[in-house]
Amino acid sequence: MLQLLAQTTYPSYGYMLAGGEYKAEPATTLWELWHSSEEGPGMNSRNHIMFGSVGSWFYKSLLGVVPTKPGYASLAIHPTGVLCAGCNLTAATGTLSTPHGPVVVGWQSRNASVNLTVTVPIGTNATVAVPAPANASITEGGAAVWKGGKFVPGVSGISSAKAVAAFEPYVEFEVASGSYAFVSVA
C-alpha cells in the first residue's frame, strides 16, 4: 500500500495527484479509471472520494490505531512499516479524533533506533507496540522500561510489557491514559 501511495508513475494515487501522463489538472478526487488521464468515453467520472479508500489505512496501519473496545474506550497502537528496510519511509505522525479525545501517534526510525510518541486520551488505556529487535533496549521519557529482554517496572502509567517475535518485532506495553515518548535502540 505504501508503495502505491508514494509513487507517481502509473498506476498509483500519486500518478493521479500529478495529473497523469498528460499532466492534466492534479486530481483532488479519485479518477474512475487508473489509466485515464484525459477526457473521453473511457473516463466517466473524476469525482470519487480521493482519500476515503486509503485514509483509514493511514491511521489503522501506518500509525496503528485501532479500538479494542467500542468507542475507543480501550485501544491498540501498533504502527507498521517502521522497521521495513525497503519501504523508504522514516517517519509518520497523525492525530485521530475519538469520543474520548485525540489519539496522537508519531514515529521516527533512524539507523538502529525508533522514537515512538503516543498520547492516549483521558479515561482510556492502550496496548502500545514499540518496534524493537530482540536485543533492543527501550526507554520512556529517558527511564528504562525494557532491558535485557525484560520489563523494567517503575515508570508511571506503564503496567507491563512483553516481547513479540514477528516480521517486524516489537515490545508490547500496557499503558494508562497520558503521553509517552518511547525510544528503542538495538
C-alpha positions as CSV (number, residue, x, y, z in Angstrom):
1,M,0.0,0.0,0.0
2,L,2.8,2.4,0.9
3,Q,4.4,1.9,-2.5
4,L,1.1,2.6,-4.3
5,L,0.7,5.8,-2.3
6,A,4.3,7.1,-2.7
7,Q,5.0,6.5,-6.4
8,T,4.0,9.0,-9.1
9,T,4.1,6.6,-12.0
10,Y,1.2,4.6,-13.4
11,P,-0.7,3.0,-11.6
12,S,-0.8,5.0,-8.3
13,Y,-2.6,7.7,-6.4
14,G,0.5,9.8,-6.9
15,Y,0.0,9.5,-10.7
16,M,-3.5,11.0,-10.3
17,L,-2.2,13.7,-8.0
18,A,0.4,14.6,-10.6
19,G,-2.2,14.9,-13.3
20,G,-1.4,11.6,-15.1
21,E,0.5,11.0,-18.3
22,Y,-0.7,14.3,-19.9
23,K,-0.1,16.4,-16.8
24,A,-3.8,17.3,-16.6
25,E,-5.0,19.2,-13.6
26,P,-3.8,17.4,-10.5
27,A,-6.5,15.2,-9.0
28,T,-8.4,16.3,-5.9
29,T,-10.8,13.3,-6.2
30,L,-10.2,9.8,-7.3
31,W,-10.5,9.0,-11.0
32,E,-12.8,6.2,-12.0
33,L,-10.1,4.6,-14.1
34,W,-6.4,4.4,-13.1
35,H,-5.1,4.8,-16.6
36,S,-7.3,7.5,-18.0
37,S,-5.7,10.9,-17.6
38,E,-7.8,12.7,-20.3
39,E,-11.4,13.2,-21.0
40,G,-13.3,10.9,-23.3
41,P,-15.5,7.8,-23.3
42,G,-13.1,5.9,-21.2
43,M,-13.3,8.5,-18.4
44,N,-16.8,8.5,-17.0
45,S,-16.1,10.2,-13.7
46,R,-13.4,12.0,-11.7
47,N,-15.5,12.6,-8.7
48,H,-14.8,9.7,-6.2
49,I,-13.6,10.3,-2.7
50,M,-9.8,10.7,-3.1
51,F,-8.5,9.6,0.3
52,G,-11.5,7.7,1.6
53,S,-10.2,4.4,0.4
54,V,-6.7,4.9,1.8
55,G,-7.4,7.3,4.7
56,S,-8.2,4.5,7.2
57,W,-5.0,2.7,6.2
58,F,-3.0,5.8,7.4
59,Y,-4.3,5.6,10.9
60,K,-5.1,1.9,11.2
61,S,-1.8,0.6,9.8
62,L,0.8,3.3,9.4
63,L,0.0,4.8,12.8
64,G,-1.5,1.5,14.0
65,V,-4.5,2.9,15.9
66,V,-7.4,0.5,16.3
67,P,-10.1,0.3,19.0
68,T,-10.1,-2.8,21.2
69,K,-13.4,-1.7,23.0
70,P,-16.3,0.2,21.5
71,G,-15.9,3.9,21.1
72,Y,-12.1,3.7,21.6
73,A,-12.6,3.1,25.4
74,S,-9.5,0.9,25.0
75,L,-7.2,0.9,22.0
76,A,-4.2,-0.6,20.4
77,I,-1.4,1.4,18.9
78,H,0.8,-0.8,16.7
79,P,2.4,1.1,13.8
80,T,3.6,-1.0,10.8
81,G,6.3,-0.3,8.3
82,V,8.6,1.2,10.9
83,L,11.3,-1.4,10.6
84,C,10.7,-2.1,6.9
85,A,14.1,-1.7,5.3
86,G,12.8,-1.3,1.7
87,C,9.9,1.0,2.4
88,N,11.8,4.2,2.3
89,L,9.6,5.7,5.0
90,T,11.4,7.1,8.0
91,A,8.6,8.9,9.9
92,A,4.9,9.3,10.3
93,T,2.7,11.5,12.5
94,G,-1.0,11.8,12.9
95,T,-4.0,12.5,15.2
96,L,-7.2,10.6,15.3
97,S,-10.3,12.1,17.0
98,T,-12.2,9.7,19.2
99,P,-15.1,10.1,21.5
100,H,-12.6,10.2,24.4
101,G,-10.4,12.8,22.8
102,P,-7.5,12.8,20.4
103,V,-5.1,9.9,19.9
104,V,-1.8,11.2,18.8
105,V,0.9,9.0,17.3
106,G,4.3,9.9,15.8
107,W,7.2,7.7,15.0
108,Q,10.7,8.2,13.5
109,S,13.1,5.4,12.5
110,R,16.8,6.2,12.1
111,N,19.6,3.7,11.8
112,A,19.1,1.2,14.7
113,S,16.7,3.4,16.8
114,V,13.0,4.1,16.8
115,N,11.3,7.0,18.5
116,L,7.6,6.5,19.2
117,T,5.4,9.1,20.8
118,V,1.8,8.4,21.8
119,T,-1.0,10.3,23.5
120,V,-3.7,8.1,25.0
121,P,-6.9,10.1,25.9
122,I,-8.0,10.5,29.5
123,G,-10.2,7.7,30.7
124,T,-8.8,5.1,28.2
125,N,-6.0,2.7,28.1
126,A,-3.9,1.2,25.4
127,T,-1.6,-1.5,24.3
128,V,1.4,0.2,22.6
129,A,3.6,-1.8,20.3
130,V,7.1,-0.3,20.2
131,P,9.0,-1.6,17.1
132,A,12.2,-3.2,18.5
133,P,14.5,-6.0,17.5
134,A,15.0,-8.8,20.1
135,N,18.2,-7.3,21.6
136,A,16.8,-3.7,21.9
137,S,16.7,-1.5,25.0
138,I,13.7,0.8,25.4
139,T,13.3,3.9,27.4
140,E,10.2,6.1,28.1
141,G,11.0,9.7,28.9
142,G,14.6,8.7,29.5
143,A,13.8,5.9,32.0
144,A,14.4,2.3,31.1
145,V,11.3,0.2,30.6
146,W,12.8,-2.7,28.7
147,K,16.3,-4.0,29.1
148,G,18.0,-7.4,28.7
149,G,14.8,-8.9,27.2
150,K,12.7,-8.0,30.3
151,F,10.2,-5.3,31.5
152,V,11.7,-2.7,33.9
153,P,8.8,-1.5,36.1
154,G,8.8,1.9,37.7
155,V,7.5,4.3,35.0
156,S,4.1,5.8,35.9
157,G,1.3,4.6,33.7
158,I,3.1,1.6,32.3
159,S,2.0,-1.6,33.9
160,S,3.6,-4.4,31.9
161,A,5.4,-5.4,28.7
162,K,6.2,-8.4,26.6
163,A,8.3,-9.1,23.6
164,V,6.6,-10.3,20.4
165,A,8.6,-12.0,17.7
166,A,7.1,-11.1,14.3
167,F,8.1,-10.0,10.8
168,E,8.5,-6.6,12.4
169,P,9.4,-7.5,16.1
170,Y,8.1,-5.3,18.8
171,V,7.7,-4.9,22.6
172,E,4.1,-4.5,23.7
173,F,3.4,-2.2,26.6
174,E,0.2,-1.8,28.6
175,V,-0.3,1.9,29.3
176,A,-2.8,4.1,31.0
177,S,-4.0,7.4,29.6
178,G,-1.3,10.0,29.1
179,S,1.6,11.0,26.8
180,Y,4.6,8.7,26.3
181,A,7.9,9.1,24.5
182,F,9.5,5.7,23.8
183,V,13.0,5.2,22.3
184,S,14.1,1.8,21.1
185,V,17.8,1.2,20.4
186,A,19.2,-2.0,19.1
